């Protein structure tokens, strides 16, 4: 096992090129952070404010409790806020989960903050 400090974008790149693996809740959190923390250096005041608003809003209070769905022959994990879980029509808060020989891969589809 090894540890390394990196940006959220670098972590997502590791997931994409299969050098790193994340379970859906961690992948979700890293994806959210990657949308906010777009620089490699010090955070800007705008990024700090956005992080505060995300943490103090409903997202910061969210409990990750995915439910498994079968859609189009695939395993989908739906999270709170998805249209399948009482969210508005068209709101997608779900993960496509693929099980393979080398483990689990998670791909997000139509996520919106």
N, C-alpha and C positions, 0 to 999 in steps of 0.2 A: 504494500500500500504506500502511496506517496501523496503529498499535499503540495499545493501550489496556489499562490494568490493570483487571481486573474480577473479581468473585467467580465461582466455578464455576457457580452458579445463573444468573447473568447471561449467561454464555457459552452455557449450554444454552438459555436463552430466545432468544438470538441465532440459534442453530441452528434452533429451532422457527419463528421468524418470518422465517427465510431471509435475515437480514442477515449471518450468519456461516456458514462451512462448516468441517467437521472430517472428516478421514478416520477410519475406524473405530477405530484404536488411540487417537487423541487424544480422540475422543468417549467412548470407554470410560474413559480415565483421568479426564477431566473429570466424567463421571457418578459415578465412585467418590468423587472429592473433594467433589462436591456433596452426597453423602449424609453426609459427615463435617463439612464446613465450612458449617454452616447459618446462621452469623451474618455480618454485614457488618463487624464490628469485630474486636477482638483475639480470638485463639483462647483458648478455655477450657482449663483443665488436662485436662479429659476429652477434648476434641478433640485436644490434643497427644498424649495417651496413645494414642488410637485411631490417629492418624497413624503414631506409632512402631510400633504393633503391626502395622499394615498393611504398612508399609515393611520391617519386619524379618521378616515372615512369608513365606509362599509367594508372596503377591501381589507383594511387592517384588523377588522373584527371577524373576518371570515374564518369559518371552520371548514377545512377541506374534508369533505365527506363524499367522495365520488360514488356514483352508482353505475353499474355496468349495464350497457344497452347493446343490443345487436342491431346493426344497421348495415344494409347492403352486404351482409355476410361478414362483417368486420366487428371487432370488439371496440366499443366506444365507452369511455368513461365520461359521464356528464357531471358537471359541478354546479353548485348553486348559481343561479342567474341564467343558466341555459334555458332555452325555450322548452326543452324537455322537462325542466324542473321548475316551471312556474314563471320563467322569465318572459319577456316580451317576444312576440313572433319575430324570428330572424336573429335573435341574440344567440350567439354560439359561445359556449364556455365549456369546451369538451376536448378530450384527447383521443386521438386514434392510437391504439396500442397494438403493436405487432409483436408476436412471440416468435422467436427464431431459435436456431441452433446455438447462437452465441448469447442469447438472453432476450431481454425486453427492449424494444425501441419505442420511443414516444414521439409522435408527430402531432403538432397542433394544427387545427383546421378552423379557420374563421373565428379566431379569438378577437374579441373587442373589449377594451377596458370599460 
